[in-house]
């Protein structure tokens, strides 16, 4: 939905998210990551502070979409931003160490799980894991932007 108002009262005022809202977003993120996942969740530690930061960054981007583009951020853009920030900020640790490749694997699994969820909603067949190794490598070692993750996400949703 495009926003056309110039009334300042129509624009959100961003502050700190409530604990309830953070818990709701963290639960959604956890569902997206771990459902149907073969990743051994029990062997990884999660930095709750980092997850809070990621949620905050995604919500700030929601405001950016609203204020500067006059649109509401879509659910797939939200998921793609979570993929991006997980790959960049490494919220999952093992024995107190950051594991960039493990976080990239989690981000790519999140991407494929949610892409297939959206495809199913649209009556399309699930996709396999084409280029999964390349995506994990890109998330781990390349400078990939938020916008490129959104474009990858959209392309995977739309392909026949």
N, C-alpha and C positions, 0 to 999 in steps of 0.2 A: 504494500500500500504506500503510495507516494504522499508525503507530507507537503502541503502547499501553504500552510499558515506561517506568518511572520510574527505571530503573537508569542512573546517570550514564555508565557505560561504554558504553551504547548510543548515546550522543550523540557526534557528531564533535567533534574538537578542531581548530579552524581555525588554520592557520598560513600561512606563505608556500607557494605552490605550487612544485613542482619545475619545473626548466627543461623536463623531458620533458613534464610535464602541460600547461604553458603552450604548448609547441610543438604538442601534440596539439589543444588547444582552438583555437589560432590557425589551424591547418590546417583544422579543421572550419568555423570561421567564414569563412575565405577561400573554401572550397568553396561554402558557402551563398551568399556574396555574388557571386562571380565566375562560377560555372558558368551557362551560358545567358544571360549578361549582355551587353548591348550597350554598357555603360559602358566607355569607353576607360581601362582600368586603368593602362596605361603612362604616361598623362599626369598621374596623381595620385601624390603621395607619401603614405606611410603613417607615422604616428607610432607606432613600436613601443612606446614608453612608454605612450602612450594606449591601445593595444590591450591591453597588459598590465593596465592599470588596469581596462579594461572587463571583461576575463576575471575579474579579481579580484572586481569588483562582482557579476558574475553568480554566481560561486561562493559568495560570501557570502550571496546571496539563496537559493541552494540550501540552505544551512545554516538560514536563517530558516524556509523552508518545513518543513524537517525538525523543528526545535526547537519552533516556535510553532504549527504546524498539524499536525504528526505525519504528514506525507506526503512522498513523494519528488517533486521537481519534474519535471514532464514535459518532453519534448524541445521541444514547441511553446512552453512557457513560457520555456525557455532561449532559443529563437530570438527570441521577442518581447522579452525583456530585452536581447538584443544589438541589436535594432532601436532600442529606447528609448535605450540608451547611445550608440550611434553618432550618433543625431540630437542628443543632448545634448552630448556631449563632442567631436565633430568630429575623429575621428582621421585623416581624409583631407584632405590639403593640396594646394594647387597653387601653385608658386613661393613656398613658405613661408607662404602665407596660408591661414587657416581659411576654408572655404567652407560656411556653414551649409546652403544649399539643396542643394549637391552631396551633403553627408552625409545630408540628408533623403531625397534621391533614392535613394542607396545603401540607406538603411534601409528605404524602401518597396519597393525591388526585392528586398531580402532577405526582407521580409515575404511578398510575392507568390510568390517562388520556393519558399520553404519551405512556405507554405500549399498550393501545388499539389503539392508532394512528398508532404505528408501526405494530401491528398485522393486522390492516385493510389494510395497504400498502402491506403486505405479503399475502393478501387474506385469512386471518384467522378470525374467529369470535372473537368478543370482549369477554373478560372475565368479570365475575362478580367481587365481592369484597371478595374473600376468604381470611380469616385471617386478615381482615382490622383492627380489634381490636388489634390483636397481633402485627401487624406492628406499629400501633400508639403507643402502649405501649413500644415497643422496641425502637422506635425513641425518645420517651420521657424519658425513665428511664434506658435504657441499653446502654452500650458502643458498638455501632455498627460502623464498619469501612467503609471507602469509598469503599473498595473492596467488602465487603459483600453486600452493597447496589447495586453495579454493578452486582454481582452474582444473587441477587434477581430479579433485572430488567431483566437480560438476560433469567433467568428461566421462568419468566412470559411471555416474548415475545415468547419463543420457545415451551411452552407446547401446545399440540394439542387442 
